[in-house]
Amino acid sequence: MNWRGLSYDAILNTPLRGVRRWIARRVAKNDLFPVLDICCGTGAQARGIAGAEGRAVVGLDLDLKILGYARARSSAIPYVCADASSLPFRDLSFKCVVITFALHDKSPEARTRMIEEAVRVLTPSGRIILLDFENPWSPRSRVGNFFVTAIERLAGREHFENGRQFLSKGGLRAFLRDHGLRALDRREVETGSFGIVVASVSRELKRAKKVSVLAVPSSD
């Protein structure tokens, strides 16, 4: 029995249930399939997006043990063990890429590689859904940030320091701006001091992506 997977789900399923439903509804409403869930962990978000209809979702994580738990919970969803900074998928493979709580804990360089890879595998009209921490913007969010900071300290020094650096640079809002992503829909969660954004890729990035695809030599 995978106790780590069970403990993650036990701790996170209730507080994140509404958030995961919000994401799943946006994906379904805009028919953003197939979906790639990067750093999918236990597969809870992937399961929510796939739903009872078994819609096209792929989960990806570098932790093979946690993927074993995810596969046991949802065998119909394909799960891939791979590095998010070097995705094993062709260009333009997905209409939606989801990254939840998987940016702040990485180094700035790793975050940039992750988002570049996400853009690469995204179709021109596709969407990126990001969920991550913001600097507090209200009294309630400051309380939420206090508890989040305490929890983040328990995740280890590197994780915590990367998270502090992410917020010092402006959090999720600044990350979107710095990487050419435009928010089309947004939800803020004060109790966790985080935001969820459905974003499109800037014209400049789309153009660069198209050029890179055209520049790939033919295998014929």
C-alpha positions as CSV (number, residue, x, y, z in Angstrom):
1,M,0.0,0.0,0.0
2,N,1.3,3.4,-0.9
3,W,1.0,5.3,2.3
4,R,2.5,8.5,0.9
5,G,-0.1,8.7,-1.9
6,L,-2.9,8.0,0.6
7,S,-1.6,10.7,3.0
8,Y,-1.3,13.3,0.2
9,D,-4.9,12.6,-0.9
10,A,-6.1,12.6,2.7
11,I,-4.5,16.0,3.4
12,L,-5.2,17.8,0.1
13,N,-8.4,16.3,-1.4
14,T,-10.8,18.3,0.9
15,P,-9.2,21.8,0.8
16,L,-8.5,21.5,-3.0
17,R,-11.8,19.9,-4.1
18,G,-13.4,23.1,-5.2
19,V,-10.3,24.3,-7.0
20,R,-10.0,21.0,-8.9
21,R,-13.6,21.2,-9.9
22,W,-13.1,24.8,-11.1
23,I,-10.2,23.6,-13.3
24,A,-12.1,20.6,-14.6
25,R,-15.1,22.7,-15.5
26,R,-13.0,25.2,-17.5
27,V,-11.3,22.4,-19.4
28,A,-14.7,20.7,-20.3
29,K,-16.5,24.0,-21.1
30,N,-13.8,25.0,-23.6
31,D,-13.3,21.4,-24.9
32,L,-9.5,21.6,-24.2
33,F,-8.8,18.0,-24.8
34,P,-6.3,16.3,-24.8
35,V,-4.9,17.6,-21.6
36,L,-1.4,17.1,-20.1
37,D,-1.2,17.4,-16.3
38,I,2.4,18.2,-15.5
39,C,3.7,17.1,-12.0
40,C,0.4,15.3,-11.5
41,G,1.3,13.6,-8.2
42,T,-1.4,11.3,-7.0
43,G,-3.5,12.0,-10.2
44,A,-6.3,13.6,-8.3
45,Q,-6.6,16.5,-10.7
46,A,-6.2,14.3,-13.7
47,R,-9.0,12.1,-12.5
48,G,-11.2,15.1,-12.0
49,I,-10.6,16.3,-15.5
50,A,-11.1,12.9,-17.1
51,G,-14.4,12.5,-15.2
52,A,-16.7,9.5,-15.6
53,E,-16.6,10.0,-19.4
54,G,-12.9,9.1,-19.5
55,R,-11.9,12.2,-21.4
56,A,-8.4,12.4,-22.8
57,V,-5.9,13.2,-20.1
58,V,-2.2,12.3,-19.6
59,G,-0.5,12.6,-16.3
60,L,3.2,13.2,-15.9
61,D,5.5,13.1,-12.9
62,L,9.1,12.3,-12.1
63,D,8.2,10.3,-9.0
64,L,7.7,6.7,-10.1
65,K,6.3,5.6,-6.7
66,I,3.6,8.3,-6.6
67,L,2.7,7.4,-10.2
68,G,2.2,3.8,-9.1
69,Y,-0.4,5.1,-6.7
70,A,-2.0,7.3,-9.4
71,R,-2.2,4.3,-11.8
72,A,-3.8,2.2,-9.1
73,R,-6.5,4.8,-8.6
74,S,-7.2,5.5,-12.3
75,S,-5.9,2.8,-14.6
76,A,-7.6,4.3,-17.6
77,I,-5.5,7.4,-17.5
78,P,-2.0,7.1,-19.0
79,Y,0.7,8.2,-16.6
80,V,4.2,9.0,-17.8
81,C,7.4,9.1,-15.6
82,A,9.5,11.9,-17.1
83,D,11.1,15.3,-16.3
84,A,8.8,18.3,-16.8
85,S,11.8,20.3,-18.2
86,S,12.2,17.8,-21.1
87,L,8.7,16.5,-22.1
88,P,8.7,13.3,-24.1
89,F,5.9,14.5,-26.4
90,R,5.9,16.0,-29.9
91,D,5.2,19.7,-30.6
92,L,1.6,20.8,-30.6
93,S,0.4,17.6,-28.9
94,F,-2.1,19.0,-26.3
95,K,-4.9,21.6,-26.3
96,C,-4.3,22.2,-22.6
97,V,-1.4,21.9,-20.1
98,V,-2.1,22.0,-16.4
99,I,0.5,22.8,-13.8
100,T,-0.7,23.0,-10.2
101,F,1.7,24.0,-7.3
102,A,4.7,22.9,-9.3
103,L,6.4,26.2,-10.1
104,H,7.2,27.8,-6.8
105,D,9.3,24.9,-5.5
106,K,11.6,24.8,-8.5
107,S,14.6,27.0,-9.3
108,P,14.1,29.9,-11.6
109,E,15.9,28.1,-14.4
110,A,13.8,24.9,-14.0
111,R,10.6,27.0,-14.0
112,T,11.6,28.6,-17.3
113,R,12.4,25.2,-18.9
114,M,9.1,23.8,-17.7
115,I,7.0,26.6,-19.2
116,E,9.0,26.5,-22.4
117,E,8.3,22.8,-22.7
118,A,4.6,23.4,-21.9
119,V,4.4,26.0,-24.7
120,R,6.1,23.7,-27.1
121,V,3.6,20.8,-26.7
122,L,0.6,23.2,-26.8
123,T,-1.5,23.8,-29.9
124,P,-1.6,27.4,-31.1
125,S,-5.1,27.9,-29.7
126,G,-4.4,25.9,-26.6
127,R,-4.5,27.0,-23.0
128,I,-2.2,26.7,-20.0
129,I,-3.8,26.4,-16.6
130,L,-1.5,27.4,-13.7
131,L,-2.2,27.3,-10.0
132,D,0.4,28.7,-7.6
133,F,1.1,31.1,-4.8
134,E,0.7,34.9,-4.8
135,N,1.9,37.5,-2.4
136,P,-0.9,38.3,0.1
137,W,-3.4,40.9,-1.2
138,S,-5.9,41.1,1.6
139,P,-6.2,40.5,5.4
140,R,-7.6,37.0,4.8
141,S,-4.9,36.1,2.3
142,R,-2.2,37.3,4.8
143,V,-3.6,34.8,7.3
144,G,-3.5,32.1,4.6
145,N,0.0,33.0,3.7
146,F,1.1,32.6,7.3
147,F,-0.1,29.0,7.4
148,V,1.3,28.2,3.9
149,T,4.7,29.5,5.0
150,A,4.7,27.3,8.0
151,I,3.8,24.2,5.9
152,E,6.3,25.1,3.2
153,R,9.1,25.2,5.8
154,L,8.4,21.5,6.5
155,A,9.1,20.7,2.8
156,G,12.8,21.2,3.1
157,R,15.3,24.1,2.7
158,E,15.6,24.1,-1.1
159,H,11.9,23.9,-1.6
160,F,11.2,26.7,0.9
161,E,14.0,29.0,-0.5
162,N,12.7,28.5,-4.1
163,G,9.2,29.3,-2.9
164,R,10.4,32.5,-1.2
165,Q,12.3,33.5,-4.4
166,F,9.2,32.9,-6.4
167,L,7.2,35.3,-4.2
168,S,10.0,37.8,-4.1
169,K,9.8,38.1,-7.9
170,G,6.0,38.7,-7.7
171,G,4.4,35.3,-7.5
172,L,2.2,33.8,-10.2
173,R,1.1,37.2,-11.6
174,A,4.7,38.1,-12.3
175,F,5.5,34.7,-13.7
176,L,2.7,35.0,-16.2
177,R,3.9,38.5,-17.3
178,D,7.6,37.4,-17.5
179,H,6.8,34.4,-19.7
180,G,4.4,36.0,-22.2
181,L,1.2,34.4,-20.8
182,R,-2.1,36.3,-20.8
183,A,-4.7,35.5,-18.2
184,L,-8.1,34.9,-19.7
185,D,-9.8,33.6,-16.6
186,R,-8.7,33.8,-13.0
187,R,-9.8,32.7,-9.5
188,E,-8.1,33.9,-6.3
189,V,-8.2,31.8,-3.1
190,E,-7.5,33.9,-0.1
191,T,-7.4,31.1,2.4
192,G,-4.4,29.6,0.6
193,S,-3.0,32.9,-0.8
194,F,-2.8,31.4,-4.3
195,G,-4.3,32.0,-7.7
196,I,-5.6,29.9,-10.5
197,V,-5.3,31.2,-14.1
198,V,-6.4,30.0,-17.5
199,A,-3.9,31.6,-19.8
200,S,-3.1,31.9,-23.5
201,V,0.3,32.2,-25.0
202,S,1.4,35.5,-26.4
203,R,1.6,36.0,-30.2
204,E,5.4,36.4,-29.9
205,L,5.8,33.0,-28.2
206,K,3.3,31.4,-30.7
207,R,5.4,32.8,-33.6
208,A,8.6,31.6,-32.1
209,K,7.1,28.1,-31.5
210,K,5.9,27.9,-35.1
211,V,9.3,28.9,-36.4
212,S,10.9,26.2,-34.2
213,V,8.5,23.6,-35.6
214,L,9.2,24.6,-39.2
215,A,12.9,24.5,-38.5
216,V,12.9,20.8,-37.5
217,P,14.4,18.8,-40.4
218,S,12.2,16.2,-42.0
219,S,12.9,12.6,-41.2
220,D,11.9,11.6,-44.7
